[in-house]
Amino acid sequence: MSQTGRTMAEANDIIEPRVSSHPDVVGVARPRMRDVAALAEVGIKTVSRVINDEPGVSEVTRQKVLQAAQRLNYQLDMAAQSLRRAGRQTLSIGLLLPSVANPFHGQIHRALGDVLASHGMAVLAASLDDDAAREEALVKAFLRRRVDGLVLTPVAKSQGYLPEHSSDLPMVFIDREPVGTDADAVVSDNAAGAAKAAAHLISQGHTKLAYLAGRTDIQTARQRRRGFTDELGRAGISPDTVHFLEGLRSEESARKAVRELLTGAEPPTAIFSAQILVTFGVMRALQELGLNRAVALVGFGDFTLSDMMDPGITVVAQHPEHIGRVAAERILARINGDQQEPQTYIVPCELILRGSGEVPPPPPNR
């Protein structure tokens, strides 16, 4: 029989190294599918159906096959498996994040990877470093490696270039919605979260506020600024009275900006930090100036040990672990043939009180 005339199960058995010689030999280096079939007393086709989670096998038989595979330490050859799965060439996902050094993105990476690993899929991750050209270059690189799908946080103003490279590649966007192409997106409710922060500081009696942020040309930044200023309007506070310091691209630039702000004329009594690395800079400046218990702080984005600070840092938590899980579920659904219209999945933010956001304003001068 020619190679093209063989069954998929037979083809798989040819691709696998022929090392084992008897089905009752447990612990062989690379057992074959026929070894599993012999030990389970079923045909090779039945083993193939079980391994690939196909219908037509009773639960009793399925368990016999799985137990035999476990006893022999049988691992399906991934290259052979990819030949049998329509649309799956590599069992891998490309993940593009602004920076894997950012705790928020790191937690998304971990959650998404955990879900995909349980489905036998690997995650290939890269940082975009806020570089639009790097985004397109890395997308092209992943496509050349024939990843089965892409999960990305866009940096470029438009992703209109994507259809040029692949018209049917499953894609899910996280943290920011795509522009110029249609795809699922999983995002935080940024405007509502920033509004919660502003409302909380105002409820504590603060009217001298400062708003600190990083980039201003991305969706999340615009949404948080809008949510914050809208809440000021509802409280009757003019944005003209608020210190807006934006474009802070690092912890160090935020630290310097806060030191200058708090040592200048008319310093604020409360600060809202709209980005996690900016929050780190604010914390450092407050600590250096001895004002960590004199100036209120609410940060956007939770982080490890935030409850161990003095005081603990009040945050608007985005729940990146939930974002990662939802993104993983959506990319798996798309890979498996989900054809529904693209949707945006919004993950609510949560205000977590820990102390820094509850620092009261100084008493009025008498």
Secondary structure, 3 states (H helix, E strand, C coil): CCHHHCCHHHHHHHHCCCCCCCCCCCCCCCCCHHHHHHHHCCCHHHHHHHHCCCCCCCHHHHHHHHHHHHHCCCCCCHHHHHHHCCCCCCCEEEEEECCCCCHHHHHHHHHHHHHHHCCCCEEEEEECCCCHHHHHHHHHHHHHCCCCEEEECCCCCCCCCHHHHCCCCCEEEECCCCCCCCCEEEEECHHHHHHHHHHHHHHCCCCCEEEECCCCCCHHHHHHHHHHHHHHHHHCCCHHHCEEECCCCCHHHHHHHHHHHHCCCCCCCEEEECCHHHHHHHHHHHHHHCCCCCCEEEEECCCCCHHHCCCECEEEECCHHHHHHHHHHHHHHHHCCCCCCCCEEEECCEEECCEHHHCCCCCCCC
